[in-house]
Structures are given as C-alpha cells and as structure tokens.
Amino acid sequence: MTSTLQQLLSAGADNDVAISAPSRPPLTYRALRDLIAGTLASLNGLGVGRNDRVAIVLNNGPEMATCYMAAASGTTSAPLNPAYRADEFEFYLTDLNAKVLIVEAGSTSPAIDVATRLGVRVVNLVVAHGAPAGSFTLSPREATAATAAARGGYSEAGDIGMVLHTSGTTSRPKIVPLSVGNLVASATNIRTTLHLTPADTGLNIMPLFHIHGLIAGVLAPLSAGSQVFCTPGFNALKFFGWMDEARPTWYTAVPTMHQAIVGRAKGNAETIARNPLRFLRSSSSSMPPQVIRELEAIFKAPLIEAYGMTEATHQMASNPLPPLARKPGTVGLPAGPEVAIMGEGGQLLAAGEIGEIVIRGPNVTAGYENNPKANAEGFLDGWFRTGDQGTKDSDGYVSLTGRLKEIINRGGEKISPREVDEILMDHTAVSQVVCFAMPHPKLGEEVAAVVVLKEGQAATERELQDFVGQRAAEFKVPKKILFMDEIPKGATGKLQRIGLAQKLGL
C-alpha cells in the first residue's frame, strides 16, 4: 500500500522520461528521484525538515513542478502565486510561519524583501545552462550560522506535505493542511479514474500554485510512471505548437482555458489530427455542456468533467472514461471519497433530492489550521461540508446546482446562476457568460450577467433578456447584462461570482 511520496514516485522506470518542457532536454525518473534526495539534503542542511514550512514563489514550468515535488516529499510545501503584491506576501508568509522562501536566482519578486524583513531565509533556485527540464540546485542568498538539525529525510503519511489557503472570496483565507497521505490518496484516485499508464504524456498548462495543476497535472501522472510536459503557463497562441512538441495523450484545464482553446482550434485542425488525444479533462468550475460538445467534436476524444476542491486535495467526483457513461452537465461519479447529499437538518438525502454535497475519505483534510470556528462549521458527523448545493441521480452521478453562497436570493426566490449561464450559452452570439448577484434595494438581490460575444456576432441586452425569458421564469431573467471582451477571473482562472458586482461597480 503506497502511503508516502517516496513510494509514489518509485513507479516510473529509471530511464523513462518524467519531466519535459519546451526546447529543453528531458529529465528521467532516476534523475528526478536523485534531484529530490539532493534537494532534501540541502534543505535539511539549512535546518529545514519534516513539517517545516517552505514557501515557493516560482514561475510556472518544470522547476516549479520538481521543486514542489521535492519540498512535499520531506518538508511542508507552500506554493504561492508569484503575481501576489508585497502586502499579500506579507500576509501569507506570516500566516504560514514559513522557515524558508525559495525563489529563482535573479528574481526581483516583492516576496524577497518581505521575507528578509520577516526573518525568513531566502534560498535561490539555480538552473545550470543546458540542464534537463526541472533540474536545479539550491543556494542560500546569504550565509548564516548553522541552524538546529531538522527532522530529516522523507516525510511519513501523517506529516503535512502541503499547505494551501482557501480562495477566501468572502472572508479571511483559511489554511488547509494536506497530509502526505492526502496527497498520495488523491493522486492515486486521479490516476485510477483516468487509467494513466507509462505510455501517457500530459500537457500541463495549469498554474502550479493551484491544487488542480499540482495534483492532477503533476502528481497523478508521475504516480503512473508517465510523462509531464511542463509549459510556462497557459497561452492559447502557443498551445498547438506545444501539442506538436509534447505529443500529449491528454491535458487538464479549467473551463475558461478550454474555451480559449476552442477559439483557436479551427486553424489548427492538422495539429490536432497529428496528435490524437485519449481524453481531455476539465475541473475547478462548471463546464457549459455546449462547450463540452464543441471540444469533443474538435478533438474527437471524450471530455471528462471532474469536481474538485482544495480541502479534498482536488478530486471528489469525475465522469468516467468510455465505455462507461459520461453525463455532460454532471460532475460524474464519486472518484475517491464517499460523496453524499445532506439536508439542512444533517440527515443524508435520497437520490434526486437537493441538498449540500458532503464528503469523507483518505484524500480529505483533517481540518483547517488554528480555526476551530471554521472546523465546527465545516465538519459534521465526520463529513466535510463542501458548501456546494447539488443532487445525486439514481445511478450515483453528482450534479451541482451552485455554491450555497452564490445562490441568488431575489426576494425569497432562489436562483442558481449556473442555470441562467447555461440558457445564455445556447444563444448563437454568446461565447462566454457568468451570472452573479447584484444588490437590489427592495428584493435584496437581483440577477446580473457578464457576456462575451463570439467574434463578428452582435446581440443587445434586450435581445438576450428576451431569450432567457422564453426559457425561464421572469424572476430569473438578468436585469443587467454587461458586454465585455473577457470574463473577469481570479488568479487561478476560476470565475469569481462572489464580489463581482462590487468589482464591476454595480
């Protein structure tokens, strides 16, 4: 039974490619394992070991992937978004109680000054000229006196392998500690769901400070002994060039990325034909069924929609690969943890009934750090409460009806913004849409929407309102529709419905 990352990463054959990247020589599994051992020895030499916090501020790419793997294998990795401002780094480095900050040699990130001021040791990640993808050494920016010996070596299943903060759209972000056992369980669940083998190559375009990219994009394929092609981040203009270089069998992305790929696919039909994918995967927010159909027609491969969140170390449910049934519009079958629907009184509901989605299992965090209030609210009778509203059908497929916090309450009428999204997506001129609540003086909340039109297409606010009115009750029709060139998104590419009205000045 695999319980540590050291065991998980022993799957790949010594001379098989583990990590590759654009225009770089590849890194084999033997070299990856040696790199992890050497990196842990360097960190242990700095007095940093098991359960010590290592903040990582690196750009997307192969070194971010391998540095994360190494840190998670014998310390507590804390990947941070390199785009944060100084005040955000101050919050996260303080909140995490980081011992070390790893940055690229030559980096001018505001995190460096913040760390120096807070007394957090800054360590350079150095990549030698011509080195294989992901290969690096660590070098402290300043020599300091010898530090206390660390709990060295590789972490055990109960040690904390990673800490991430929740996105905190409505409150202070919460620390989610994920044990090595959580990481291993989730990577194994995803590998099993996607039938990953050493013959696969994943094209990673997800940000690697995000649970989706780290677990589904990197850890799951490496646990299968397959190859991960690490790009510098999502770029719709470069995606098809990377396809030709990587020759991938699959990729995973958030819906906004998939939609950008659809927009450029017509001119790249030959590239797609040359590099047939086994499947595509989508997670982190809901995928309009219209876009699923478009992608499947373009790539001639199934799109597997999955459901994940940080507290579950990413994956909770997933549509299965053929020959099992994919049900577009659902997030599939439980794929790792147990998934149930809970009523307001804490009772578990029958198939078809709508309630809160709750989960339990080896990939679920044991609880938030130093936050008894959040733990009292977030856990009930051993179940973790996801905050999502949904239902399970008689076959066990899970459907989301919305975030409980995002459900629009218009004078007592409850509206799922996703339902209105899907109606608008059926309009021939609409490319992307996000519906959200805007304040109303008498009703409390009212429906609003941001719409991105297809190139060369036109539509008016009135026209779209009439279109929704033909398909849904009057109270669900957006009272305000803003036309924009792109949908406002959070740092991880997710749609942020909460707070959007305020951001747009509504």
C-alpha positions, 0 to 999 in steps of 0.5 A, a space after each residue: 500500500 503506497 502511503 508516502 511520496 517516496 513510494 509514489 514516485 518509485 513507479 516510473 522506470 529509471 530511464 523513462 522520461 518524467 519531466 519535459 518542457 519546451 526546447 529543453 532536454 528531458 529529465 528521467 525518473 532516476 534523475 528526478 528521484 536523485 534531484 529530490 534526495 539532493 534537494 532534501 539534503 540541502 534543505 535539511 542542511 539549512 535546518 529545514 525538515 519534516 513539517 517545516 514550512 517552505 514557501 515557493 514563489 516560482 514561475 510556472 514550468 518544470 522547476 516549479 513542478 520538481 521543486 514542489 515535488 521535492 519540498 512535499 516529499 520531506 518538508 511542508 510545501 507552500 506554493 504561492 502565486 508569484 503575481 501576489 503584491 508585497 502586502 499579500 506576501 506579507 500576509 501569507 508568509 506570516 500566516 504560514 510561519 514559513 522557515 524558508 522562501 525559495 525563489 529563482 536566482 535573479 528574481 526581483 519578486 516583492 516576496 524577497 524583501 518581505 521575507 528578509 524583513 520577516 526573518 525568513 531565509 531566502 534560498 535561490 533556485 539555480 538552473 545550470 545552462 543546458 540542464 534537463 527540464 526541472 533540474 536545479 540546485 539550491 543556494 542560500 542568498 546569504 550565509 548564516 550560522 548553522 541552524 538546529 538539525 531538522 527532522 530529516 529525510 522523507 516525510 511519513 503519511 501523517 506529516 503535512 506535505 502541503 499547505 494551501 489557503 482557501 480562495 477566501 472570496 468572502 472572508 479571511 483565507 483559511 489554511 488547509 493542511 494536506 497530509 502526505 497521505 492526502 496527497 498520495 490518496 488523491 493522486 492515486 484516485 486521479 490516476 485510477 479514474 483516468 487509467 494513466 499508464 507509462 505510455 501517457 504524456 500530459 500537457 500541463 498548462 495549469 498554474 502550479 500554485 493551484 491544487 488542480 495543476 499540482 495534483 492532477 497535472 503533476 502528481 497523478 501522472 508521475 504516480 503512473 510512471 508517465 510523462 509531464 510536459 511542463 509549459 510556462 503557463 497557459 497561452 492559447 497562441 502557443 498551445 498547438 505548437 506545444 501539442 506538436 512538441 509534447 505529443 500529449 495523450 491528454 491535458 487538464 484545464 479549467 473551463 475558461 482555458 478550454 474555451 480559449 482553446 476552442 477559439 483557436 482550434 479551427 486553424 489548427 485542425 492538422 495539429 490536432 489530427 497529428 496528435 490524437 488525444 485519449 481524453 481531455 479533462 476539465 475541473 475547478 468550475 462548471 463546464 457549459 455542456 455546449 462547450 463540452 460538445 464543441 471540444 469533443 467534436 474538435 478533438 474527437 476524444 471524450 471530455 471528462 468533467 471532474 469536481 474538485 476542491 482544495 480541502 479534498 486535495 482536488 478530486 471528489 467526483 469525475 465522469 468516467 472514461 468510455 465505455 462507461 457513461 459520461 453525463 455532460 452537465 454532471 460532475 460524474 461519479 464519486 472518484 475517491 471519497 464517499 460523496 453524499 447529499 445532506 439536508 439542512 437538518 444533517 440527515 443524508 438525502 435520497 437520490 434526486 433530492 437537493 441538498 449540500 454535497 458532503 464528503 469523507 475519505 483518505 484524500 480529505 483534510 483533517 481540518 483547517 489550521 488554528 480555526 476551530 470556528 471554521 472546523 465546527 462549521 465545516 465538519 459534521 458527523 465526520 463529513 466535510 461540508 463542501 458548501 456546494 448545493 447539488 443532487 445525486 441521480 439514481 445511478 450515483 452521478 453528482 450534479 451541482 446546482 451552485 455554491 450555497 453562497 452564490 445562490 441568488 436570493 431575489 426576494 425569497 426566490 432562489 436562483 442558481 446562476 449556473 442555470 441562467 449561464 447555461 440558457 445564455 450559452 445556447 444563444 448563437 452570439 454568446 461565447 462566454 457568460 457568468 451570472 452573479 448577484 447584484 444588490 437590489 434595494 427592495 428584493 435584496 438581490 437581483 440577477 446580473 450577467 457578464 457576456 462575451 460575444 463570439 467574434 463578428 456576432 452582435 446581440 443587445 441586452 434586450 435581445 438576450 433578456 428576451 431569450 432567457 425569458 422564453 426559457 425561464 421564469 421572469 424572476 430569473 431573467 438578468 436585469 443587467 447584462 454587461 458586454 465585455 471582451 473577457 470574463 473577469 477571473 481570479 488568479 487561478 482562472 476560476 470565475 469569481 461570482 462572489 464580489 463581482 458586482 462590487 468589482 464591476 461597480 454595480 
